Protein backbone atom coordinates (compact mmCIF):
# COMPACT_ATOMS: atom_id res chain seq x y z
CA UNK A 1 0.00 0.00 0.00
CA UNK A 2 1.36 3.43 -0.96
CA UNK A 3 1.82 5.85 1.92
CA UNK A 4 -0.93 8.18 0.72
CA UNK A 5 -3.39 5.26 0.55
CA UNK A 6 -2.90 4.40 4.23
CA UNK A 7 -5.12 5.96 6.90
CA UNK A 8 -3.99 9.49 7.68
CA UNK A 9 -3.20 8.58 11.30
CA UNK A 10 -0.64 6.10 9.92
CA UNK A 11 0.90 8.66 7.54
CA UNK A 12 1.60 11.00 10.45
CA UNK A 13 1.68 9.12 13.73
CA UNK A 14 1.31 10.39 17.30
CA UNK A 15 2.58 8.57 20.36
CA UNK A 16 2.74 9.85 23.91
CA UNK A 17 4.89 8.39 26.66
CA UNK A 18 6.48 9.78 29.79
CA UNK A 19 5.24 13.29 29.09
CA UNK A 20 6.76 13.31 25.60
CA UNK A 21 4.67 13.43 22.41
CA UNK A 22 6.38 11.83 19.42
CA UNK A 23 5.08 13.09 16.07
CA UNK A 24 6.43 11.05 13.15
CA UNK A 25 6.04 11.67 9.43
CA UNK A 26 5.61 8.17 8.04
CA UNK A 27 5.91 8.29 4.26
CA UNK A 28 9.52 7.21 3.64
CA UNK A 29 8.76 5.92 0.14
CA UNK A 30 7.78 9.49 -0.78
CA UNK A 31 10.69 11.24 0.90
CA UNK A 32 8.41 12.02 3.85
CA UNK A 33 7.02 14.85 1.74
CA UNK A 34 3.85 16.45 3.04
CA UNK A 35 0.60 16.18 1.17
CA UNK A 36 -1.98 18.74 2.24
CA UNK A 37 -3.70 16.23 4.57
CA UNK A 38 -0.36 15.26 6.18
CA UNK A 39 0.57 18.91 6.59
CA UNK A 40 -2.74 19.77 8.21
CA UNK A 41 -2.60 16.74 10.51
CA UNK A 42 0.84 17.86 11.68
CA UNK A 43 -0.59 21.28 12.50
CA UNK A 44 -3.47 19.75 14.44
CA UNK A 45 -1.12 17.45 16.39
CA UNK A 46 1.12 20.33 17.44
CA UNK A 47 -1.92 22.27 18.59
CA UNK A 48 -3.12 19.19 20.49
CA UNK A 49 0.26 18.69 22.16
CA UNK A 50 0.44 22.37 23.05
CA UNK A 51 -2.88 22.25 24.89
CA UNK A 52 -2.41 18.90 26.64
CA UNK A 53 -1.33 19.00 30.29
CA UNK A 54 -0.08 15.43 29.87
CA UNK A 55 2.48 16.55 27.26
CA UNK A 56 5.56 18.39 28.46
CA UNK A 57 7.86 18.06 25.44
CA UNK A 58 7.40 17.22 21.76
CA UNK A 59 9.64 15.39 19.30
CA UNK A 60 9.23 15.77 15.54
CA UNK A 61 10.89 13.06 13.45
CA UNK A 62 10.31 10.87 10.41
CA UNK A 63 10.39 7.24 9.33
CA UNK A 64 13.36 5.73 7.57
CA UNK A 65 16.96 6.90 7.47
CA UNK A 66 17.10 8.83 4.18
CA UNK A 67 14.65 11.70 4.52
CA UNK A 68 13.36 13.82 7.38
CA UNK A 69 11.02 15.79 5.10
CA UNK A 70 11.52 16.88 1.51
CA UNK A 71 8.86 19.58 1.61
CA UNK A 72 5.51 19.67 -0.10
CA UNK A 73 4.38 16.61 -2.04
CA UNK A 74 4.01 17.60 -5.68
CA UNK A 75 1.02 16.72 -7.81
CA UNK A 76 -1.47 16.24 -4.99
CA UNK A 77 -5.07 17.44 -5.11
CA UNK A 78 -5.72 21.12 -4.50
CA UNK A 79 -8.72 22.55 -2.77
CA UNK A 80 -10.63 24.90 -5.02
CA UNK A 81 -11.87 28.12 -3.39
CA UNK A 82 -15.64 27.98 -2.75
CA UNK A 83 -18.31 30.03 -4.47
CA UNK A 84 -16.43 30.45 -7.75
CA UNK A 85 -18.70 32.52 -10.02
CA UNK A 86 -19.23 31.50 -13.60
CA UNK A 87 -16.43 32.83 -15.78
CA UNK A 88 -14.05 33.39 -12.88
CA UNK A 89 -10.44 32.22 -13.37
CA UNK A 90 -9.35 28.93 -11.84
CA UNK A 91 -6.97 30.88 -9.63
CA UNK A 92 -7.47 34.54 -8.77
CA UNK A 93 -5.06 37.00 -7.20
CA UNK A 94 -4.92 36.22 -3.49
CA UNK A 95 -5.68 32.51 -3.80
CA UNK A 96 -2.04 31.38 -3.68
CA UNK A 97 -1.19 33.69 -0.78
CA UNK A 98 -4.19 32.36 1.15
CA UNK A 99 -3.08 28.77 0.58
CA UNK A 100 0.38 29.60 1.89
CA UNK A 101 -0.95 31.39 4.97
CA UNK A 102 -3.44 28.64 5.81
CA UNK A 103 -1.06 25.81 4.90
CA UNK A 104 2.69 25.80 5.53
CA UNK A 105 2.77 29.08 7.42
CA UNK A 106 0.08 27.77 9.75
CA UNK A 107 2.11 24.59 10.31
CA UNK A 108 5.34 26.47 11.07
CA UNK A 109 3.42 28.78 13.41
CA UNK A 110 1.99 25.78 15.26
CA UNK A 111 5.56 24.72 16.09
CA UNK A 112 6.75 28.20 17.02
CA UNK A 113 3.63 28.79 19.14
CA UNK A 114 3.59 25.35 20.77
CA UNK A 115 3.71 25.87 24.52
CA UNK A 116 6.01 22.89 24.92
CA UNK A 117 9.65 22.64 23.78
CA UNK A 118 9.88 20.97 20.38
CA UNK A 119 12.90 18.84 19.47
CA UNK A 120 13.61 17.93 15.84
CA UNK A 121 15.16 14.48 15.43
CA UNK A 122 16.52 14.90 11.91
CA UNK A 123 17.11 11.43 10.56
CA UNK A 124 17.85 12.35 6.95
CA UNK A 125 17.53 15.07 4.33
CA UNK A 126 15.52 18.13 5.35
CA UNK A 127 14.81 20.08 2.18
CA UNK A 128 12.48 22.88 1.15
CA UNK A 129 9.57 23.10 3.53
CA UNK A 130 11.17 20.28 5.52
CA UNK A 131 14.18 22.53 6.14
CA UNK A 132 11.87 25.21 7.52
CA UNK A 133 10.30 22.67 9.89
CA UNK A 134 13.77 22.15 11.34
CA UNK A 135 14.29 25.90 11.74
CA UNK A 136 10.97 26.25 13.58
CA UNK A 137 11.86 23.66 16.24
CA UNK A 138 13.39 24.76 19.52
CA UNK A 139 16.24 22.25 19.58
CA UNK A 140 17.67 20.26 16.67
CA UNK A 141 19.52 16.95 16.84
CA UNK A 142 20.79 15.68 13.49
CA UNK A 143 22.11 12.30 12.44
CA UNK A 144 25.62 12.66 11.05
CA UNK A 145 24.35 11.49 7.64
CA UNK A 146 21.53 14.08 7.49
CA UNK A 147 21.53 17.15 5.26
CA UNK A 148 19.80 20.53 5.28
CA UNK A 149 18.92 22.10 1.90
CA UNK A 150 17.20 25.38 1.07
CA UNK A 151 16.34 23.79 -2.25
CA UNK A 152 13.91 26.39 -3.61
CA UNK A 153 16.34 28.20 -5.91
CA UNK A 154 17.03 24.92 -7.72
CA UNK A 155 13.34 24.81 -8.65
CA UNK A 156 13.16 28.42 -9.79
CA UNK A 157 11.06 29.51 -6.81
CA UNK A 158 11.61 31.46 -3.61
CA UNK A 159 11.61 30.09 -0.05
CA UNK A 160 8.31 29.77 1.75
CA UNK A 161 7.08 28.38 5.09
CA UNK A 162 8.71 31.25 6.96
CA UNK A 163 12.25 30.37 5.95
CA UNK A 164 13.35 33.92 5.12
CA UNK A 165 12.20 34.97 8.59
CA UNK A 166 13.69 32.05 10.53
CA UNK A 167 17.04 31.32 8.88
CA UNK A 168 18.81 34.69 9.34
CA UNK A 169 17.87 34.64 13.01
CA UNK A 170 19.88 31.46 13.40
CA UNK A 171 22.84 31.92 11.06
CA UNK A 172 23.00 35.67 10.33
CA UNK A 173 21.88 37.59 7.28
CA UNK A 174 24.81 36.99 4.94
CA UNK A 175 24.98 33.27 5.63
CA UNK A 176 21.22 32.97 5.14
CA UNK A 177 21.54 34.69 1.76
CA UNK A 178 24.31 32.28 0.77
CA UNK A 179 22.24 29.23 1.68
CA UNK A 180 19.09 30.50 -0.03
CA UNK A 181 20.76 32.04 -3.11
CA UNK A 182 22.89 28.96 -3.89
CA UNK A 183 20.75 26.11 -2.55
CA UNK A 184 23.78 23.99 -1.68
CA UNK A 185 23.59 20.92 0.55
CA UNK A 186 24.54 21.63 4.16
CA UNK A 187 25.92 18.47 5.81
CA UNK A 188 25.07 17.87 9.45
CA UNK A 189 28.52 18.92 10.67
CA UNK A 190 28.25 22.25 8.89
CA UNK A 191 24.70 22.72 10.18
CA UNK A 192 26.10 22.32 13.69
CA UNK A 193 28.93 24.80 13.04
CA UNK A 194 26.68 27.57 11.72
CA UNK A 195 23.95 27.20 14.35
CA UNK A 196 21.15 25.26 12.66
CA UNK A 197 21.75 22.11 14.72
CA UNK A 198 22.39 21.85 18.45
CA UNK A 199 23.87 18.36 18.32
CA UNK A 200 25.06 15.88 15.69
CA UNK A 201 25.25 12.19 16.55
CA UNK A 202 25.78 8.92 14.68
CA UNK A 203 22.57 7.78 13.00
CA UNK A 204 22.30 4.72 15.23
CA UNK A 205 22.35 6.96 18.33
CA UNK A 206 19.84 9.58 17.15
CA UNK A 207 16.70 8.26 18.85
CA UNK A 208 18.46 7.48 22.14
CA UNK A 209 19.98 10.97 22.19
CA UNK A 210 16.64 12.62 21.50
CA UNK A 211 14.83 10.43 24.03
CA UNK A 212 17.26 11.53 26.74
CA UNK A 213 16.96 15.18 25.77
CA UNK A 214 13.16 15.11 25.54
CA UNK A 215 12.87 13.30 28.87
CA UNK A 216 15.00 15.97 30.51
CA UNK A 217 12.73 18.68 29.06
CA UNK A 218 9.63 16.77 30.18
CA UNK A 219 10.91 16.84 33.78
CA UNK A 220 11.46 20.61 33.70
CA UNK A 221 8.96 23.29 34.85
CA UNK A 222 6.79 23.31 31.75
CA UNK A 223 5.19 26.75 32.15
CA UNK A 224 8.57 28.34 32.82
CA UNK A 225 9.85 26.80 29.59
CA UNK A 226 6.75 27.99 27.71
CA UNK A 227 7.21 31.60 28.79
CA UNK A 228 10.96 31.45 28.17
CA UNK A 229 10.26 30.19 24.63
CA UNK A 230 7.73 32.99 24.13
CA UNK A 231 10.18 35.68 25.23
CA UNK A 232 13.05 34.28 23.16
CA UNK A 233 10.93 33.98 20.02
CA UNK A 234 9.82 37.61 20.43
CA UNK A 235 13.28 38.95 21.23
CA UNK A 236 14.21 39.93 17.68
CA UNK A 237 11.06 41.99 17.22
CA UNK A 238 10.95 43.65 20.66
CA UNK A 239 12.58 46.91 21.69
CA UNK A 240 14.23 46.94 25.10
CA UNK A 241 11.29 48.50 26.93
CA UNK A 242 8.79 46.02 25.46
CA UNK A 243 11.09 43.09 26.18
CA UNK A 244 11.58 44.16 29.79
CA UNK A 245 7.84 44.74 30.30
CA UNK A 246 7.01 41.31 28.86
CA UNK A 247 9.69 39.70 30.99
CA UNK A 248 8.15 41.21 34.13
CA UNK A 249 4.68 40.08 33.03
CA UNK A 250 5.94 36.55 32.31
CA UNK A 251 7.81 36.38 35.62
CA UNK A 252 4.65 37.27 37.53
CA UNK A 253 2.70 34.52 35.78
CA UNK A 254 5.37 31.85 36.23
CA UNK A 255 6.07 32.73 39.85
CA UNK A 256 2.45 31.87 40.64
CA UNK A 257 2.67 28.31 39.32
CA UNK A 258 2.82 25.15 41.39
CA UNK A 259 6.17 24.32 39.84
CA UNK A 260 7.68 27.63 40.94
CA UNK A 261 6.54 26.95 44.51
CA UNK A 262 7.94 23.42 44.30
CA UNK A 263 11.25 24.72 42.97
CA UNK A 264 11.67 27.17 45.84
CA UNK A 265 10.55 24.61 48.44
CA UNK A 266 12.97 22.02 47.09
CA UNK A 267 15.79 24.58 47.20
CA UNK A 268 15.09 25.38 50.85
CA UNK A 269 14.76 21.69 51.72
CA UNK A 270 17.95 20.83 49.81
CA UNK A 271 16.34 18.21 47.57
CA UNK A 272 15.71 17.76 43.87
CA UNK A 273 12.44 19.36 42.71
CA UNK A 274 9.61 17.24 41.34
CA UNK A 275 7.95 19.44 38.75
CA UNK A 276 4.46 18.51 37.53
CA UNK A 277 4.06 20.84 34.56
CA UNK A 278 1.66 23.46 35.91
N, C-alpha and C positions, 0 to 999 in steps of 0.2 A: 504494500500500500504506500503510495506517495505521501509525503509529509502533509501536503495540503488537503489530502483526502481523509486524514485522521481527524478524530474529534478535536476541536480547538483546545480543550483542556490538556490534550496530549501534545499539541504543537508548542504550547507555552505552558510549562508545568509549574506548580506551586506546592512547595512542601514547607512545613513549619516544625521546627524541633528546637528545644532548648532556648526559646526566645528569638531564634533566627529564622527568618523567612528566606527560603531559597527559590529564586525565580530563574527558570532555565528555558532558554530558547531551544526547542528540540526539532530542528529541521536541518540536520547536518548534510543531507543529500542535496540541499538547496543553498548551501553556504550559510545556513542560519539567517538567510535574508528574511525581512519582515513583509509579509502580505499585510494588507490593511486590517484584516481581522486579528492577526498576530500582534500588530502594532497596538491596536486598541485594547487588546487583552492585557498587554504589558502595562499600559497606562492604568487600567482598572486595578490590576494587581498591586501596583505601587500605591495607588490611592487607598486600597484595602489595607495594605501593610502599614501605611502611615497612620491610619485611624485605629488600628487594633492595639489594645493594651497588652495583648499577649506577645506582640512582636516588638523586639527591642533593637534589632539590627536586620539588615537586608543584604542578601548576596545576589548579584546578577551574574549569571554565567550562561554557558551554552553547551550543547551536546557535541561530542566528537573532539578531535584534537587538531583540526585544520582551521576551523573558522569560529570566531566569536560571533560576529555578525557582519555581513557584507552589505548592509544597508537595505534599501527598499527592494522588494521583489519586483522584477520588471514583468510587464505583460499581464498583471492581475486585473480583475474587474474593477471598474471605477464607478463610484456612486454619482449618478446624474443629479444635478440640483433639481429640486421639486418645482412644480408650477411653471414649467417652461412654456411660454406662449408660442402659438403657431408662428413659424417664421423666425423664431429666435435662433441665434447661433448655438452650436453644440457646446461651446465654451465661451462665456462672456468675460469681459474685463472684471476682475475681482474673484472669479471662480477659483483660479489656481492659488491665489494668496489665501483664500479661505480654507482650501484643502491643507495648505501648509500649516496654517495656524491651528486648525482643529485636528491635525494629524501628528506629524513628527514634532512640531513645537510643543504640542500638548503633552506628548510622551516625555520629552526632555524636561519640561517643567514639572512633571509628576515626580521625577527623580530629584531635581533640585529642591522642590518643595516638600519632599517626603520628610516627615518629622523624625525619622530614624536614620542613623548613618547607613549609607549604601556603599557596599564594597563590590567592585568589579573584579571578577575572577576571569581574566582574559586568557582563554585557552588556545586561541589561534588568531587568525587575521581579523582585525577590526578595521573596516574600510567604509568610507562614505558615512551614511547615517550611523553605522555601527561604531565608527570612530567617535562620533559626537556622543553616543551613549557612554563611552568610556570617559570622556571629558566631563560629563554631567555627574558622574559618581564621586563620592566623597574621598574614597581611597581606592587605589588601583594596584592589583597584584597581577603581574603578567608572567606567563610561562616564558622560558628563555627562547622558545621557538616562535613566539607570537610576533605579529607585526601590526603597526598602526599606519594607516594610509588615508590621507585626505585626497581621495581618488577623483574628486569631481572634475578637476581640470583635464584629466585624461578623457573625460566624456564630453567635454565642451560645455560644461555647465558650471555654475558657481556653488559654493558650499551652502547647505541648508541645515535644518535641525539645530540652529543656534551655534554652529561651529565658529563663525566669525566673532561671536561674542565671547565664547568660552576659551578658545585656544590662546589668544594673546594674554589672557589673565593667568595662564599657566606657564607659558614659555616666553612671553615678551612679544612685542609687536613685530619686530624684524624677523624673528624666528618663525612666528606664525605666518607671515607673508611668504617666507621661503617654503614652508611646508605646503601652503595652499596654492602658491603660484606654480610650483614644480610638481607636486603630487608624488614625490618619491616615497618609497617604502622607508619606514622608520623601524628598525629592529628593536627588540625589547630592551637591549642594553642602552641604546641611544635614547629610547623613550624614558628610561630611568635617569639618564644623565641630564636631559633637558627639562625634566619635571612633570612629564605626563604620567609616569608610573611611580609608585611609592616603593615597590619591591619587585624584583625579578627572581624567579626560582626555577629550578628544573621542572619540566612538565609533569613528571611523576610526583612532584611534591606540591603542586599547585593547590589541590583541594585541601590537603592537610594544613597548609599554610593559611589558607583563607578560613578554614574552620576555626583555627586557633585565634585568628584575628577577630572574626565575627563573634566568637564566644566571649572574648574579652570585652568587646563593645556591648554585648548583650548584658554583661554584668555591671556596666557603668550606670550612672544616674541618667536615665533616658531623657528626661525633660531638660536637664542641664546641657546634654549634647544637642538636643533639638534647638535650643536657643543659641548655643554657640554656633551651630551650623547657620542659623538664620543671620546672625550678626556677621559672620565671615562672608557669606554669600552677598550681603549688602555692602560690604566694606568698600568696594571699588566705585560704588555709586554715591556713597554718603560723604558729605562734608564733615569736618571734625565735630561741629556742634551737634549735628543730627546723630552721628555715630555715638557720641557720648550720651546724648539723651536716650537713645535706644538701648544702650548698654545698661543705664540706670533702670530703665523700665524692665528689661529682661532680668536683671539681678533681683528686682523686687518680686517678680513672678516666681523665679526659681527658688529664692530663699524661703518661699512659703510652701514648698513641696515636702512630702514625706521623706523623700530621699535626702534633701538638704538637712532635715532634722536628724535623720539617721547618720549622715556623714559627720555632723558635729558631735553627736552623742558617741559615736564610735571613736572619734578622736580623743574625747575626754576620757573615755573608758579604756583607751589604749588597745583597741581591737580592730580587726578588719571590718569595714562596713558591709552590710548586706542590703544592697539597693534593690528596690522592687519595680522601679520604672515609673513611679508617679509621685 
